[in-house]
């Protein structure tokens, strides 16, 4: 029988869990280095007791930056088999977490399939599922209905749940007073806001937070404190609504830790480059080092179809400044449900951003593969380059499509190749160009 309820409690008691041991190995750390970080909430291990096939990961600013992939069906795209295909492809490509954001159909079998077959961390947003599960209009749902769906997801083996606990009835007046350009762009946040507006009641995820903590403690579910007021455009970045909610999320983080419940805090959103680092530092201060989970941030509003790039730029800056978890963004962001190719492009962009940040932060072992790539390039070792490439199949396809005359060069430079010339010059060989 387990002597602990959550990973945080185990760390506080000095108990070395199997998950903690595996993560320490992956992060090139000792158990003694990792354990106090888990005990103090600076590193989280999202691993529901019922998610038996999980490959555990640690999330924290001092560890390798992790990547989340959002998937799930909608009323317009309702094929669960296609979504499962995306899930498995995403994990194969290196996603550390899958969030099921399904907003249509019978969500229970898909969610249970995820927690029984998928080794990545599984996250959900219970407020979406409340409307689907009960088949009721939003204003017909009760506070108990919302809490019961949180319990259902925990029992289904979900590792983390996004809950928009930080907006209250005070937020309604703030949104009206400050006249944001894009108001609330968080889907879950808008649903909670709408429910409060229609019923006149307080946010149930805030009002019944202690009950939610008890559910999460029982199943060792991590709470991802959703940022309902995250900026949806550059003009709304770092405004009163965003920062006031962050202050409340800091308070809720402490309350969770008092019950040994693990927490991460969600952040922006859309944000100009010059504000990103400051936002990361503010979050670390207000939330006492709890891991920060960011969507992007997207550094410009004008690139529909290319938002995986705007997101990767912001993600690299955010992670190098302390964000621990990047939510990928695909080329389909703001436009459509992503297909498999969109998912691939989103993951690759996020992996590049995360890796670049890890190098900047000096994470153990992060730059080793870059050094191996440099060696392979110097030696014109194409197979060695494929082994180091973030997406070897695409790299191979480019070379095969525009094959050079000489194997020791590429079709861009041919015999003008600088590396070829330098190798020959340093070896005292004749350099033939024509």
C-alpha positions as CSV (number, residue, x, y, z in Angstrom):
1,X,0.0,0.0,0.0
2,X,1.3,3.5,-0.9
3,X,2.6,5.5,2.0
4,X,1.7,8.7,0.1
5,X,-1.2,10.2,-1.8
6,X,0.5,12.6,-4.2
7,X,4.0,12.9,-5.7
8,X,4.4,16.2,-3.7
9,X,3.5,14.5,-0.5
10,X,6.0,11.7,-1.2
11,X,8.8,14.1,-1.9
12,X,8.0,16.0,1.3
13,X,8.2,12.7,3.3
14,X,11.5,11.8,1.6
15,X,9.9,8.8,-0.3
16,X,11.5,8.1,-3.7
17,X,8.8,7.2,-6.1
18,X,9.4,5.2,-9.3
19,X,8.3,8.3,-11.3
20,X,10.8,10.6,-9.5
21,X,13.6,8.1,-10.1
22,X,12.9,7.8,-13.8
23,X,12.6,11.6,-14.2
24,X,15.9,12.2,-12.4
25,X,17.6,9.8,-14.9
26,X,16.1,11.6,-17.9
27,X,17.1,15.0,-16.6
28,X,20.7,13.9,-15.7
29,X,20.0,14.8,-12.1
30,X,20.3,12.9,-8.8
31,X,17.3,12.0,-6.9
32,X,18.6,14.2,-4.1
33,X,18.7,17.2,-6.5
34,X,15.2,16.6,-7.8
35,X,13.2,15.7,-4.7
36,X,13.3,19.1,-3.0
37,X,12.1,20.7,-6.2
38,X,9.0,18.4,-6.2
39,X,8.5,18.9,-2.5
40,X,8.4,22.7,-2.9
41,X,6.2,22.7,-6.1
42,X,8.9,24.0,-8.4
43,X,8.8,20.7,-10.3
44,X,5.6,18.7,-10.9
45,X,5.1,15.1,-11.9
46,X,1.7,14.8,-13.6
47,X,0.9,11.1,-13.1
48,X,-2.6,10.0,-12.1
49,X,-2.6,6.8,-10.1
50,X,-4.9,5.2,-12.7
51,X,-2.8,6.2,-15.8
52,X,-0.8,2.9,-15.7
53,X,1.0,3.2,-19.1
54,X,2.4,6.7,-18.5
55,X,6.0,7.5,-19.3
56,X,6.5,10.1,-16.5
57,X,7.9,13.5,-17.2
58,X,9.0,16.4,-14.9
59,X,7.9,19.9,-15.6
60,X,9.9,22.8,-14.1
61,X,11.9,25.7,-15.3
62,X,15.2,24.0,-14.4
63,X,14.4,20.9,-16.4
64,X,14.1,20.3,-20.2
65,X,11.2,22.4,-21.5
66,X,8.2,20.1,-22.2
67,X,5.6,20.4,-25.0
68,X,1.9,20.0,-24.9
69,X,-0.3,19.2,-27.9
70,X,-4.0,20.1,-28.0
71,X,-6.3,17.7,-29.8
72,X,-9.9,16.5,-29.7
73,X,-13.0,16.5,-31.9
74,X,-15.5,19.3,-32.6
75,X,-19.0,19.3,-34.0
76,X,-17.6,20.1,-37.5
77,X,-14.8,17.5,-37.3
78,X,-16.0,14.5,-35.2
79,X,-13.9,11.5,-36.1
80,X,-12.3,10.1,-33.0
81,X,-10.2,7.6,-34.9
82,X,-8.5,10.5,-36.8
83,X,-7.9,12.2,-33.5
84,X,-6.3,9.0,-32.1
85,X,-4.1,8.8,-35.1
86,X,-3.0,12.4,-34.4
87,X,-2.4,11.5,-30.8
88,X,-0.1,8.6,-31.6
89,X,1.8,10.6,-34.3
90,X,2.2,13.5,-31.8
91,X,3.7,11.2,-29.2
92,X,6.0,9.6,-31.8
93,X,7.2,13.1,-32.7
94,X,8.1,13.9,-29.2
95,X,5.0,15.5,-27.5
96,X,5.2,15.1,-23.8
97,X,1.5,15.8,-23.1
98,X,-1.8,15.5,-24.9
99,X,-4.8,17.7,-24.0
100,X,-8.2,16.4,-25.0
101,X,-10.2,19.5,-25.9
102,X,-13.1,17.6,-27.4
103,X,-16.3,19.6,-27.6
104,X,-18.6,17.1,-29.2
105,X,-19.8,13.5,-29.0
106,X,-19.3,10.8,-26.4
107,X,-16.1,12.0,-24.8
108,X,-15.7,9.2,-22.1
109,X,-14.5,6.3,-24.4
110,X,-12.0,8.6,-26.1
111,X,-10.6,9.9,-22.8
112,X,-10.4,6.4,-21.3
113,X,-8.6,5.2,-24.4
114,X,-6.1,8.0,-24.0
115,X,-5.3,7.1,-20.4
116,X,-5.1,3.3,-21.2
117,X,-3.1,3.5,-24.4
118,X,-1.1,6.8,-24.5
119,X,2.2,7.1,-22.6
120,X,2.1,10.9,-22.7
121,X,0.6,13.0,-19.8
122,X,-3.1,13.5,-20.5
123,X,-4.9,16.8,-19.7
124,X,-8.5,18.0,-20.1
125,X,-10.6,21.0,-19.5
126,X,-13.6,19.7,-17.5
127,X,-15.8,22.8,-18.1
128,X,-16.0,21.9,-21.8
129,X,-17.1,18.4,-21.0
130,X,-19.8,19.6,-18.6
131,X,-22.1,20.8,-21.3
132,X,-21.5,17.7,-23.4
133,X,-21.8,15.2,-20.6
134,X,-25.1,16.5,-19.2
135,X,-26.4,17.6,-22.6
136,X,-27.7,20.8,-21.0
137,X,-27.5,24.4,-21.9
138,X,-24.8,26.3,-20.0
139,X,-27.2,28.2,-17.7
140,X,-29.0,25.0,-16.7
141,X,-25.8,23.5,-15.2
142,X,-25.2,23.7,-11.5
143,X,-22.0,24.2,-9.5
144,X,-22.3,20.5,-8.5
145,X,-22.4,19.5,-12.1
146,X,-19.1,21.1,-12.8
147,X,-17.4,19.6,-9.8
148,X,-18.8,16.1,-10.6
149,X,-17.2,16.3,-14.1
150,X,-13.8,17.1,-12.5
151,X,-14.2,14.0,-10.4
152,X,-15.2,12.0,-13.5
153,X,-12.1,13.1,-15.3
154,X,-9.9,12.3,-12.3
155,X,-11.4,8.8,-12.0
156,X,-10.8,8.3,-15.8
157,X,-7.1,8.6,-15.2
158,X,-6.4,12.2,-16.4
159,X,-3.1,13.5,-15.2
160,X,-3.9,17.2,-15.2
161,X,-7.0,19.4,-15.5
162,X,-7.2,23.0,-16.6
163,X,-9.6,24.8,-14.3
164,X,-10.4,28.5,-14.6
165,X,-10.4,29.2,-10.9
166,X,-9.0,32.7,-11.0
167,X,-11.9,34.7,-12.4
168,X,-14.6,35.8,-10.1
169,X,-17.7,38.0,-10.3
170,X,-15.3,40.9,-9.8
171,X,-13.8,40.0,-13.2
172,X,-17.2,40.7,-14.9
173,X,-17.0,44.4,-13.9
174,X,-13.3,44.5,-14.8
175,X,-13.9,43.3,-18.4
176,X,-16.7,45.8,-18.9
177,X,-14.7,48.6,-17.4
178,X,-11.4,48.1,-19.2
179,X,-12.9,47.5,-22.6
180,X,-10.3,45.0,-23.9
181,X,-10.0,44.6,-27.7
182,X,-10.6,40.9,-27.6
183,X,-12.3,40.5,-24.2
184,X,-11.8,36.9,-23.1
185,X,-10.4,34.5,-25.7
186,X,-10.0,31.5,-23.4
187,X,-12.7,29.1,-24.4
188,X,-13.1,27.7,-20.8
189,X,-12.8,31.2,-19.3
190,X,-15.5,32.5,-21.6
191,X,-17.8,29.6,-20.5
192,X,-17.2,30.3,-16.8
193,X,-17.7,34.1,-17.4
194,X,-21.0,33.4,-19.3
195,X,-22.3,31.0,-16.6
196,X,-21.6,33.6,-13.9
197,X,-23.3,36.3,-16.0
198,X,-26.4,34.3,-16.6
199,X,-26.8,32.7,-13.2
200,X,-25.6,35.6,-11.0
201,X,-23.5,33.0,-9.0
202,X,-19.8,32.9,-8.1
203,X,-17.4,30.9,-10.2
204,X,-17.9,27.3,-8.9
205,X,-14.2,26.4,-9.5
206,X,-13.2,29.3,-7.2
207,X,-16.1,28.9,-4.6
208,X,-15.6,25.1,-4.2
209,X,-11.9,25.1,-4.7
210,X,-11.3,23.1,-1.5
211,X,-13.6,20.3,-2.7
212,X,-11.7,20.2,-6.0
213,X,-8.4,20.0,-4.1
214,X,-9.7,17.0,-2.2
215,X,-10.6,15.3,-5.6
216,X,-7.2,16.1,-7.0
217,X,-5.3,14.9,-3.9
218,X,-7.2,11.6,-3.9
219,X,-6.2,10.7,-7.5
220,X,-2.9,12.7,-7.7
221,X,-4.2,15.0,-10.4
222,X,-2.3,18.2,-11.1
223,X,-4.3,21.4,-11.4
224,X,-3.4,23.6,-14.3
225,X,-4.7,27.0,-13.2
226,X,-6.2,28.3,-16.3
227,X,-5.7,32.0,-17.3
228,X,-9.2,33.0,-18.4
229,X,-7.9,36.6,-18.9
230,X,-4.9,35.7,-21.0
231,X,-4.4,38.4,-23.7
232,X,-5.8,37.5,-27.1
233,X,-4.1,40.3,-28.9
234,X,-1.0,42.5,-28.4
235,X,-3.1,45.4,-27.2
236,X,-4.5,43.4,-24.2
237,X,-1.1,42.1,-23.0
238,X,-0.1,42.7,-19.4
239,X,-3.3,44.6,-18.6
240,X,-5.1,44.9,-15.3
241,X,-7.4,41.9,-16.0
242,X,-4.5,39.6,-16.8
243,X,-2.3,40.6,-13.8
244,X,-5.1,40.7,-11.3
245,X,-6.1,37.2,-12.2
246,X,-2.4,36.1,-11.9
247,X,-2.3,37.4,-8.4
248,X,-5.4,35.3,-7.5
249,X,-3.7,32.2,-9.1
250,X,-0.7,32.8,-6.9
251,X,-3.1,32.6,-3.8
252,X,-4.7,29.5,-5.2
253,X,-1.3,27.9,-5.8
254,X,-0.4,28.2,-2.1
255,X,-3.8,26.7,-1.1
256,X,-3.2,23.7,-3.3
257,X,0.3,23.2,-1.8
258,X,-1.1,23.2,1.7
259,X,-3.0,20.0,0.6
260,X,0.0,18.4,-1.2
261,X,-1.7,19.0,-4.6
262,X,0.6,19.8,-7.5
263,X,0.0,23.0,-9.5
264,X,1.1,24.6,-12.7
265,X,0.0,28.1,-13.8
266,X,-1.1,29.0,-17.3
267,X,0.1,32.2,-19.0
268,X,-0.2,34.3,-22.2
269,X,-1.4,34.3,-24.9
270,X,-0.5,37.1,-27.4
271,X,2.3,39.4,-26.2
272,X,4.9,41.8,-27.7
273,X,8.4,40.4,-27.5
274,X,9.6,43.1,-25.1
275,X,7.0,42.1,-22.4
276,X,7.6,38.4,-22.4
277,X,10.6,38.1,-20.0
278,X,9.0,40.5,-17.5
279,X,5.8,38.4,-17.5
280,X,7.8,35.2,-16.8
281,X,9.6,36.9,-13.8
282,X,6.4,38.3,-12.4
283,X,4.7,34.9,-12.5
284,X,7.7,33.2,-10.8
285,X,7.5,35.8,-8.0
286,X,3.7,35.8,-7.5
287,X,3.3,32.0,-7.8
288,X,6.5,31.2,-5.8
289,X,8.2,29.3,-8.6
290,X,5.3,27.1,-9.7
291,X,5.9,25.8,-13.3
292,X,4.6,28.2,-15.9
293,X,2.6,26.8,-18.9
294,X,2.3,29.2,-21.8
295,X,0.4,29.3,-25.1
296,X,3.1,30.7,-27.4
297,X,3.2,33.6,-26.6
298,X,2.3,34.7,-30.1
299,X,4.4,37.8,-30.8
300,X,2.3,39.3,-33.5
301,X,-1.4,39.2,-34.4
302,X,-1.1,39.3,-38.2
303,X,0.1,35.9,-39.2
304,X,-2.9,33.5,-39.6
305,X,-1.6,30.4,-41.3
306,X,1.8,30.9,-39.8
307,X,1.1,31.2,-36.1
308,X,3.3,28.1,-35.4
309,X,6.1,30.5,-36.2
310,X,4.8,33.5,-34.2
311,X,4.3,31.1,-31.3
312,X,7.8,29.5,-31.6
313,X,9.5,32.9,-31.4
314,X,7.6,33.8,-28.2
315,X,8.0,30.3,-26.8
316,X,11.7,30.3,-27.1
317,X,11.9,33.7,-25.3
318,X,9.4,32.6,-22.7
319,X,11.1,29.3,-21.9
320,X,14.6,30.9,-21.8
321,X,13.2,33.3,-19.2
322,X,11.6,30.6,-17.0
323,X,8.5,29.1,-18.7
324,X,8.6,25.3,-18.2
325,X,5.8,24.0,-20.5
326,X,5.0,25.2,-24.0
327,X,1.5,24.6,-25.5
328,X,2.1,24.1,-29.2
329,X,0.4,26.2,-31.8
330,X,-0.3,25.0,-35.3
331,X,-0.6,26.8,-38.7
332,X,-4.4,26.3,-38.3
333,X,-4.6,28.3,-35.1
334,X,-7.5,30.8,-35.3
335,X,-8.7,29.1,-38.5
336,X,-9.6,25.5,-38.2
337,X,-9.2,22.2,-36.4
338,X,-5.6,21.1,-37.2
339,X,-5.0,18.1,-39.5
340,X,-2.0,15.7,-39.1
341,X,0.3,17.9,-41.1
342,X,-0.6,20.9,-39.1
343,X,0.0,18.9,-35.9
344,X,3.5,18.0,-37.2
345,X,4.4,21.5,-38.1
346,X,3.2,22.8,-34.7
347,X,5.2,20.1,-32.8
348,X,8.4,20.8,-34.8
349,X,8.1,24.5,-34.2
350,X,7.6,24.0,-30.5
351,X,10.4,21.5,-30.2
352,X,12.8,23.9,-31.8
353,X,11.7,26.7,-29.5
354,X,12.0,24.4,-26.4
355,X,15.4,23.2,-27.4
356,X,16.8,26.7,-28.2
357,X,15.6,27.8,-24.7
358,X,17.2,24.8,-23.0
359,X,20.5,25.6,-24.6
360,X,20.2,29.3,-23.4
361,X,19.3,28.1,-19.9
362,X,22.2,25.7,-19.7
363,X,20.1,22.7,-19.1
364,X,22.3,19.6,-18.6
365,X,23.0,17.8,-21.9
366,X,20.9,20.1,-24.0
367,X,23.6,21.2,-26.4
368,X,25.3,17.8,-26.9
369,X,23.2,17.0,-30.0
370,X,24.0,20.4,-31.6
371,X,27.7,19.7,-31.1
372,X,27.3,16.3,-32.8
373,X,25.5,18.0,-35.7
374,X,28.4,20.4,-36.0
375,X,30.8,17.5,-36.2
376,X,28.7,15.7,-38.8
377,X,28.5,18.9,-40.9
378,X,32.2,19.4,-40.8
379,X,32.8,15.9,-41.9
380,X,30.0,16.1,-44.6
381,X,28.5,13.1,-42.9
382,X,24.9,13.1,-44.2
383,X,23.8,10.1,-42.2
384,X,25.2,11.6,-39.1
385,X,23.2,14.8,-39.8
386,X,20.0,12.9,-40.2
387,X,20.6,11.2,-36.8
388,X,20.8,14.7,-35.1
389,X,18.0,16.4,-37.1
390,X,14.8,17.4,-35.3
391,X,12.9,16.2,-38.4
392,X,15.2,13.8,-40.4
393,X,12.5,12.8,-42.9
394,X,12.0,16.4,-44.1
395,X,15.7,17.0,-44.2
396,X,16.3,13.9,-46.4
397,X,13.4,14.8,-48.7
398,X,14.9,18.2,-49.4
399,X,18.3,16.7,-50.3
400,X,16.7,13.9,-52.4
401,X,14.5,16.4,-54.3
402,X,17.4,18.6,-55.3
403,X,20.2,16.0,-55.5
404,X,23.7,17.5,-56.1
405,X,26.2,16.4,-58.7
406,X,28.7,15.5,-56.1
407,X,27.8,13.6,-52.9
408,X,30.2,15.6,-50.8
409,X,28.2,18.9,-51.3
410,X,24.7,20.1,-51.7
411,X,23.0,21.7,-54.8
412,X,23.2,25.1,-53.2
413,X,27.0,25.4,-53.2
414,X,28.4,22.4,-55.2
415,X,32.2,22.6,-55.3
416,X,32.0,26.1,-53.8
417,X,31.1,24.5,-50.5
418,X,33.0,26.2,-47.7
419,X,33.3,23.1,-45.6
420,X,34.6,21.0,-48.6
421,X,37.2,23.7,-49.4
422,X,38.4,24.1,-45.8
423,X,38.7,20.3,-45.3
424,X,40.8,20.0,-48.5
425,X,42.9,23.2,-47.7
426,X,43.7,22.0,-44.1
427,X,44.6,18.6,-45.4
428,X,47.0,20.1,-48.0
429,X,44.9,18.9,-50.9
430,X,44.2,20.6,-54.3
431,X,40.9,22.4,-54.3
432,X,39.1,21.9,-57.6
433,X,36.3,24.3,-58.3
434,X,35.8,24.2,-62.1
